[in-house]
Amino acid sequence: MVELTTRVFGHGSDDIRVREWVILEGQNARGLIKTRIAVEDDALAEVTGITEGNAAGARGHVDCMEIIRDRAVAKAIPIVSVTHPQAKVTHEAAIGSVDKHQLETLMAHGPAPEEAVDLIVKGMLE
């Protein structure tokens, strides 16, 4: 069993490149790639999460969430590969700004918009 967790905050002109690779070779092997990235200003983030399911009962998942602000750019490249008929690999990626409903709910408790966004980003990265 393997779990890879990456949390990165980029700002200014940061150029973030993450490449994670899990190969599930053993029977009933398990793997999770979990990436959380926030970028602002002119930062760039590119995440490649690769999971291979090559054995009976192998289960893998790639989960990438990226939040962008200002002029930042984020890319997620999930690559899933299965070579055994009893293996299963899934992926999900979400890229965008802070969820509007989440922001409004938090602001209803008092924080100003910028402070609320900062709290949401901080919570995602912790």
Secondary structure, DSSP 8 states (H G I E B T S, - for coil): -EEEEEEEEE-TT-EEEEEEEEEE-STT-EEEEEEEEEE-TT-EEEEEEEEEE-STT-EEEEEEEEEE-TT-EEEEEEEEEE-STT-EEEEEEEEES--HHHHHHHHTTS--HHHHHHHHHHHHH-
